[in-house]
Amino acid sequence: SIFTVFRSYIMIEGMMMGINTAFSGYNILMVMMGCFAGTIIGMLPGLGPMSAIALMIPITYGFDPASAMILMAGVYYGAIFGGSTSSILINAPGVAGTVSSSFDGYPMSQKGQAGKALAIAAYASFSGGTIAALFLLVAAPQLAKVSLSFQSADYFALMCVGLLSIAAFASKGQFLKAMIMTALGLALATVGQDSLSDITRFAFGNINLMDGISFVLLVMATFAMSEAFMIIFKKMDINFKSSDVSKSSLGSIKLSKKEVKEMIPTIGRTSVLGFFVGVLPGAGATIASFLAWGFERSIASAKEKLKFGKGSIKGLTAPETANNAACTGSFVPLLTLGIPGSGTTAVMLGALLSFGVQPGPRLYVEQPELFWAVIISMYIGNVVLLVLNLPLIPYIARILAIPKNILVPLVLFFSVTGVYLISFNSFDIYFMAIVALLSLVLRVLNYPMPPLILGFILGGMIEKNLRRAVLINDGSFSFIWERPISLSLFIIAILIVLLQVYQGFKKEKE
C-alpha cells in the first residue's frame, strides 16, 4: 500500500541520516573513547556498566544528544566486555552479565589457556554484538510491539524457565545440591525491604540489612574472595614465589579451525537467544548469559557436557555472545518504548530525558538521526572493541604471571574496595568475609556456587512479577493457562523437567 511505501521511505531516509551522524569523525571518536573507558572500568571488580555510565553523565553535559548516547552506549558494551576479563583471569565477575563467563573462562586460564580464553571472549562478544546490531537495524520498531505484549505473568513464567536452568549447573548426582544452593539464593533475595509494602523482612533488627544484600557483595564473596581463600586453604604454592601459570605458558590467542567450527553454531544460537531476551524489559544480559550457558549445556552431547565448567569452548562462547547480544537488544525497549530494561538503561533513560529527548514509539520518526545513529554506532563499537582488545590480550593475560603473594592480596583488595565504594559501610566488608568463608566450606563440600547466584538474581524478579500477576487477576492463578505466552513458557518449563527425568532414567538404565 501507499502507506507502507511511505513508511519504508521514512525509515530508509532516517537510516541514512543515522549513518551520516554515526560515521562523522567526532562520533567515531566518541565510540572509541566510550569503548576504551568502559573496558577499563569493566575490568575493575565491583564497578559495572551502571557505575561507568553514571561517571560519564557529567562529562556529556553540553554534548549533542546523539553524541552523548553514542558515548554512553560504547561505555555500556565496553564495560560488559571488560567485565569478562576479570571473570576469566581472576574469577572476579564484578559485572552480573559476566558471572557465567567465569564458569569455563577461569578453568581455561588455570590450564594455561588465558590468551585463548580472552580471544574466544573477544570473538564471541564481537559476533554477538554485531548480529544483534543487524537485528536491531532491521526490526527495532516491530520488536517494540513484542516487548510491549509481555506482562507480569509472562515475566514470571520466563523467570521460572530461567530458574529451572539450574539443572544445567548440576553434575551427575549433584542435582539436589544445585537445588539447595538455588533455594539459598532465593532466600537471600528476600532479605531487606519488601518492594511492594516496604515492610522489612529477615533483617533480624540489623539496620545494615534493611536495604537487602548487594549483588556485588555476594558475587565478590562467593567467587573472588572465596577463590583467594581456596588458594590459601589448599596451600597451592606454599612458598608464594610464582604463579602456577608462567609467562611462557599463558597460551596463544590463535584458534584452530576445529575450535572455530565449534564456536560458530553456538554463536548463531546464543546471539539470537541473547538478543530476544535483551528485548524484554527487565530481563537483560545477566539472564541471557545464564540461559545461554544452560541451553548450550543441555543440548550438548554426553561427552561435551562433561567439559562444561572445566574449560569448555562452547561454555565460554555462549554467555559471551549472549550478554553482548542482550546489551544491544536492551536498546529496543529503551528507544522505542521509553522503558528501561535494566539499571544501566535506567541511568541512560535519565540521561536522555535530561537532554530533552523523550524516548517512545515516535522517536525514530521525530529524531531519526539520534535513533539510527545509536544503533549504527553499536556495530562500529564492536569493531573498535575487537581491534582495541585483541592486540592487548597477551599483555592482559600476564596478570596470571603475577606471583601469588601479590595476586591473592590484590584480589582481596579489589573485592573489599569494590564493595566498600558502593555503600561506604564497614558492615558490608565484615559480612562479605563471613559469606566468603561459608562459600569456602560449601565449595570444599562440592556445592556449586552458580545456582546460588542465579537464585539470588531471579528471586526478586520472580516475587515482584508473581505478586503483580496475582493482583491483576484478582488473586487467581488462572493467568498460567489463560495467557498464551505464559502457557507456552510453562510448557517449556515442564519439558525441561521431563527431559531431566528422562535423562536420569536413561543413565540408570545404562
N, C-alpha and C positions, 0 to 999 in steps of 0.2 A: 504494500500500500504506500501512498504518498507520505503518510505519517512515519512509517518505518524507514523509508529512504531519507526523509528529512532528519530523523533521529540519528541515523547512521552517519549522515553528513556532519552533524554537530559533533558526534563522538570523534570522527576522524580529524576534524578541524581542531578539536580540543587536544587530541593526542599530539598533533603537530606542534601546537603551542607548548605543550608539556615537554616535548623533545627539545625544542629551541631553548626552553628555560633550563632544563636539566643539563644540557651539554654546553652551557655557557662556561667560560673559563672560571668565573667566580664560584659557581655552584659545584663544579668538579672539585675545586679546592675545598669547598665545604664538606663534600663527601669524603675526601681524603683525610681531612682533619678529624671528622666525626669517627671514621673507622679506626684511625690511629688512637685517638683518645679513648674510645670505647674499648678497644683491645687491651690497652694498658690498664684501665680501671677494672675491666672484667677479670684480668689475671689476679688481682688482689683479692684474696678470700674475704668475704664479708661485704664487699662493695659490688653491687649488681647493676643492671641497666637502669633501675629506678634512681639509684644514687647518682649514676653517671649523667642521666638526663637532667636531674634536679640541679646538678652542678653547671650544666650548660645553659639553663634558662636565663640567669643574669647576663651571660655573655651575649645572648641573642637579642637583647633589648636594642632596638634601633635597626635590626635586620629586616629585610623584606620577608614576609611570612613564608614564601616558598623556600627561600634560602635557609631560614631558621628550621623549618620542618625537615629539609634535606639533611642539615647538620645533625638534628636530633635522631632522625631515622638511621643515619650512619653510626651514631653512638650506640643506638639500640642493638643492631645486629652485630656491631663490633664487640660490644660487651658480652653478648651471648657467645660469640666466637672465642673471645679471650677467656671466658669462664671455663671453657673446656680444657684450656692449657693447665690451669691449676688442678682441675679434676684428674687429668691424665698423669701429670708429673708427681704431684704430692698428695693426691686423694683428698683435696680440699675444695669441694664444689661450693663456692660461695654464691653461685647463681643457681636458683632452683632448677632451671631448664637444663643444666649440665650434670645433675646428680647421676642420671643413668649413664652418662658418658664415662663415669669413673668405674662402672661395673666391669668393663672389659678394657678400657684405656689404661687404667692403673696397673692391672696384671701384665699388660703388654710392656709397660715401662719397666716393671720389675724383672722382666725376662730379657732386658737389654734391647727392646724394640721401641724405645721412646720416640726416635725420629720417625719411624714408620707410623706409629700411633698418631703423632701430630700431623703427619702428611695425610693420613686417612681422614682425620677430622677436618683438615683444610679442604680436601677434595669433596667430601660429603657435604660440608657446610655450603660450599660454593654451588654444588649441584642442586641441593635442596632449595637454597635461596633463589637461584636462577629459575628453576622450574616453577616455583611458587610465584615469582615476579611475572612470568609469562601468563600463568593462570589469572593473576590479578589484572594484568593488562587487558586480557580478553574478556573476562567475566565479572569484573568488580560490581557493576550496578545490578546485575542479575543475582549475584551471590548475596547481596544485601537482603533480598526477599527471603532467601533460605535461612539466613541467620535470624531474621525477624520472626520466622514461623516457629522457632524454638521457644518453649515456655518452661516454667519451673519444673513441671512434671517430666519433660523431656531431658532437662539437665540432670535431674535426679536419676533417671534411667541410664544416662550416659555415664554418670559417676559410678553407678553400680557395675557397669561393664568394666570401667577402669579399675575398680576395686577387685573384681574377680580376676584381673590380670595378674594378681599376686601368685596365681598358680604357676606363672612363668618363672617366678623367683625361687620356687621350691625345687630343690634337688630330689633325687629319688629317695623316698622315705622321709622327706623333710617337710611335707605339706602342712602337717599340724603345727610345726614350729613357725612356718611362714604365717599361718593364720593367727597364731598367738601374737606375733610381732605386729601384724596388721591391727588386731584388736587393741594392742597397747598404743599404737599410733592414733587410732580413733579416740581412745580415752584421753590422750594428751591434748588432742584438738579441742576438747570440751572445757579445758581449764580457762578461767577468765570470765569476762562479762558475756552474757548471752546477747547476741546481736539484735534480737527482736524485743526482748523485755528489759535489757540492761541489768538483769539480776546476776550477781557474781556467783560463779559456781566453782567448787573444788579448789578454792584459793587457800583454804584452811586458815583463814584470818590473816594471811600474809598480803600486805598491800602491794608487794612487788609482783604477785601473780595475778592481780586483778585485770591486767591487760592481756593476759594469756602468755603462752610460751612463744618466743620468737623463733621463726623458721631458721634464721641464720644460726642462732644459738644451738638449736637441735642438730642441724646438719653438720656444723663445725665440730660439735661434741662427738657425734656418732661416727663421723668419717675422719676428719683431720686429726683432732686431738686423740681420739682412741687409737688411731693408726700410730701416732707418735708413742703413745703408751705401750702399744703392742710391740714396737721395735725394742723398747727398753725391757719390756717383760720377757720377750724371747731371748734377750741378750744376744741379738744378732750383732756381730762385730763388736765384741766386748771391749776392744782397745779404742774403739771410736776413731780410728785413724783415717779410714776412707770408706766411701760408699761401696756397696756390693757391685754397683754398675760403674765401671771405669770409663774414662773418656774414649777409649778405643772401642768399647762395646756398646756405645749409645745407639748404634744401628744406622742403616742408610734410610734416606727418605724415599728411595726408589721403590716402586711397587711392581711386582711381576705381572705378566699377562693373566696368570691364573687368579691372582688377587683382585685385579681389575674386573675380570669376568664375574668374580664372586660378589663384588660390590654393586655392579650395575643393576641387577634386578632388585636388590634391596633399596637402592636409591630411588628407583622408579616407584616402588610400592609405598615407601615411607614418606616420600615427598608429597604424594597425593594425600595420604593419611594425615600428615602433619599440617598441610595447608587447610584441609577441611575442618580439622579440629581447631586450628587457629581462627578460622572464620567465625566460630561460635563464641559469642561474648561470654567471658568468664572461664573459658577452657584454657587456652594459651599454650606456651611452649613446654611447660612442665608436664602437663597431662599428655601432650602429644609425644614427648620423648619417652615417657613410661609406656604408653600404649604401643609405640613403635617397637621398643625393645621386647616387650612381651609378645607382640604379634609375630615378630621375626622368629623368636624362640619357639613359639607354638607351632609354626609351620615348618620348622627345620626338621631334618631327618634325625633319627635317634642318635647317630654318631655326631652330628653337628650340635645337637642340644648339649652334649657333654662339654663342648668348648665354651659355651656361654658362661660368663662370669669368670673365665680363666684366660681371657685374651682372644676372644673371637673377633674376627674382622667384621662379620655381619653385626655382632653385638655392639661394636663401636660405630659402625656406619649408620645403623638405623636411628639411634637417638640424635646423632649429629645432623643427619639430614632432616629429621622431623622437627627438631627445635628451631632450625633456621627457616624452614618452610612455614611453621606456625607463626613465627615472628612477622613474616610477610603477610600471612593470612589475617593476622590480628588488625591490620590496617583497613580491612573491609568494613567491619562494624564501626571503627573509629571515623573513617572518612565519609561513609555512605549513610550511617545512621546516627552518628554522634554518640555512640555507646562505647565506652572504653572496655576492652576485653580483658584487661589486667591492670595491676597497679601502675605498671610502666606506661601503658597507653592512657591511663587516667591522668598522669602527670602531663603527657603530651596534649591531651584534650584541654587541660587548663592553660597550657602554653598557647594553643590555637585560639582559645577564647580571649586570652589577653592581647592577641594581635587583631582582635575584632573579626575573626573568621568563625562562622557558625557551621560546623560540620553537619551534614544531613543529606537527604536524597537529592537535593538540587545543587550540591557543591560542585559536582563535575560538569554542570551546565553553566552555573554562575561564575565559578572561578576555575576553569579547566586548566589554566597554567599551573595552579597550585596542586590540584588533584593529580593530574597526569605526571607532573614533574617529580612529585614524591615517589610515585610508582616506578617511573623510569629510572630514577636515581638509585633505586634498590638494586637494579641489575648492575649499574656502574659500581655501586658499593661492593657487591660480591666479587667483581673482577679486582677491585682495589684490594680487598681483603686477601684474596688469593696471591696477588703479586707482592703484597706487602709482607705476608707471613711466611710463604714458602722459603724465601732466602734466609729468614731468621730462625727457621726450625733447628738447624744444627747448634745454634748458639743458645736458644731457649732450652733445648734438651740437656744442656750441660748443667742445668740445675741438679740433675741426678748425680753428677760427679762431685758435688759438694760433700765433704766429709760429714758423717752423721753427727759428730759432736757440734757441728754448726747447723746442719739441716733440721735436726729434731727441735732445738730451741727456736729456729726460725718458724717452723710450722706452729709451734706453741705460741710464739709471739704474734703471728698473723691471726691465729684463731682468737686469742684474747683481745687483740686490738680491734679486729673486725666486729666482734660482739660489743665491746665497750663503746665504740664510736657510734653505734646505733642508739643505745639507751643512756650512756654515761652513768650506768648504775653498777656498782661493785657487786651487788647481789647476783647479777647475771653471770659474772665470772665464776663465783663460787658454785652456782647452780650448774654451769656448764662443766666444771670439773667433776661434780658428782655424777652427772649424766655420762660423761666420758668414761669414768671408772666403771659404772654399771654396764655401759656398752662393751667395755673390755671383757668383763665377766661373761656377757652374753655371747660375744664373738668366740671366746675360748670354748664355750659350751656349744658352739656351732649353730647359733641362732642368726639368721640373715638380717642385716640392717635395712636393705631397700624396702621391704614391706612396711617397716615402721615409718619410714619417711613418706611412702605412698599413702598409708592410712592417715598420717598427720595432715598431709596436703589436701586430701579429699574429704577429710572429716567435716570441716566447717562448711564446705560447699554442699555436701550431702544433706547435712542438717538444715541449712537455710532453704534449699530447694524443696526438700520433702515437706517442711512446715508450710511453705508458701503454697505448694501444690494441694495440700490437705485443706488449707484455709480457703483457697479459691473454690474447692469442691465441697464446701460446707461440711468439712470433717469426714468426707468419704474418700476411700481409696480407689474409687471407680476409675480414676484417671489412668490407672495401669492398663486397662483394656479399652477405654473409650478413645484415647488419643492414639492415632496410627503410629506416630513417631515413637511414643513411649512403648507401645506394644511391640514394635519391631525391635527396639533396643533390649527390652526384657526377654524377647525370644532369643536374641543373640547371647544374652547373659546365661539363659538356661542351656543353650547349646554348648557354651564354654564349659559349664559344669558337667554336662553329659559327656563331653569329649574327654574331660579329665577322668571321669568314672570309667569310660570305655578303655582309655589308655592304661588305667590301673588294673583292670581285669585282664587286658592283653598281656601286661607284664607278668601277672600272676600265672597266666596260662603258659607263657614262655618259660 
